[in-house]
């Protein structure tokens, strides 16, 4: 895996994790009973973004490490997920090499 692929994989996992973490322990202004004029009642009452971003980074790093280890180890290869059988057969190991 190239460094660019690793960075893109981390960014995708980080944002997916962020979208999972954002609604956790959400208290809306409607729930708190203090709706600021001009905002919807579903707006967050007290967004603790710093804590959520730290939690996202920690969780995403753990998920990224596992995904990277699986990719680099070769346990799962692209041919394993080719359900339509569109890829040509894998080259045989120890071939003549041309």
C-alpha positions as CSV (number, residue, x, y, z in Angstrom):
1,X,0.0,0.0,0.0
2,X,1.4,3.3,-1.0
3,X,1.5,6.2,1.4
4,X,-1.2,8.1,-0.5
5,X,-3.5,5.1,-0.3
6,X,-2.9,4.9,3.5
7,X,-3.7,8.6,3.9
8,X,-6.9,8.3,1.8
9,X,-8.0,5.2,3.7
10,X,-7.4,7.0,7.0
11,X,-9.4,10.1,5.9
12,X,-12.3,8.0,4.7
13,X,-12.3,6.0,8.0
14,X,-12.0,9.2,10.0
15,X,-15.0,10.9,8.4
16,X,-17.1,7.8,8.7
17,X,-16.2,7.5,12.3
18,X,-17.0,11.2,12.8
19,X,-20.5,10.8,11.4
20,X,-21.0,7.9,13.8
21,X,-19.7,9.8,16.8
22,X,-21.5,13.1,16.2
23,X,-25.0,12.1,17.3
24,X,-23.8,10.3,20.4
25,X,-25.0,11.9,23.6
26,X,-26.6,14.7,21.7
27,X,-28.7,17.2,23.7
28,X,-30.8,19.4,21.5
29,X,-32.0,22.9,22.4
30,X,-35.5,21.5,22.4
31,X,-34.5,18.8,25.0
32,X,-32.8,21.4,27.1
33,X,-35.7,23.8,26.9
34,X,-33.6,26.8,25.8
35,X,-34.2,27.4,22.1
36,X,-32.1,30.3,20.8
37,X,-34.2,32.6,18.6
38,X,-33.5,31.9,14.9
39,X,-32.4,28.3,15.4
40,X,-34.3,25.1,15.1
41,X,-35.2,23.2,18.2
42,X,-33.1,20.3,16.9
43,X,-29.9,22.3,17.0
44,X,-27.3,21.1,19.6
45,X,-27.5,22.8,22.9
46,X,-23.9,22.4,23.8
47,X,-21.6,20.9,21.2
48,X,-18.5,19.4,22.7
49,X,-16.6,19.2,19.5
50,X,-13.2,18.9,21.0
51,X,-14.1,15.7,22.9
52,X,-15.9,14.3,19.9
53,X,-13.0,15.0,17.6
54,X,-10.5,13.3,20.0
55,X,-12.8,10.3,20.3
56,X,-13.1,10.2,16.5
57,X,-9.3,10.3,16.0
58,X,-8.7,7.5,18.6
59,X,-11.4,5.2,17.2
60,X,-10.5,5.9,13.6
61,X,-6.8,5.2,14.2
62,X,-7.7,1.9,15.8
63,X,-10.0,0.9,12.9
64,X,-7.4,2.2,10.3
65,X,-4.6,0.1,12.0
66,X,-6.7,-3.1,11.7
67,X,-7.8,-2.4,8.1
68,X,-4.2,-1.6,7.2
69,X,-2.9,-4.8,8.8
70,X,-5.5,-6.9,7.0
71,X,-4.6,-5.2,3.6
72,X,-0.8,-5.5,4.1
73,X,-0.9,-9.1,5.4
74,X,-2.8,-10.3,2.3
75,X,-5.4,-12.2,4.3
76,X,-8.1,-10.6,2.1
77,X,-7.2,-9.8,-1.5
78,X,-9.2,-8.1,-4.2
79,X,-9.9,-11.5,-5.8
80,X,-11.6,-12.6,-2.6
81,X,-14.3,-9.9,-3.1
82,X,-14.7,-10.4,-6.9
83,X,-18.2,-11.9,-6.7
84,X,-18.9,-11.4,-10.4
85,X,-15.8,-13.3,-11.4
86,X,-14.6,-10.6,-13.8
87,X,-11.0,-10.7,-12.9
88,X,-8.7,-13.0,-14.9
89,X,-7.2,-16.0,-13.1
90,X,-4.3,-15.2,-10.8
91,X,-0.8,-15.9,-12.2
92,X,0.7,-19.1,-11.0
93,X,3.4,-18.8,-8.4
94,X,6.9,-19.8,-9.7
95,X,6.0,-19.3,-13.3
96,X,8.5,-18.8,-16.0
97,X,8.2,-15.0,-15.9
98,X,8.6,-14.5,-19.6
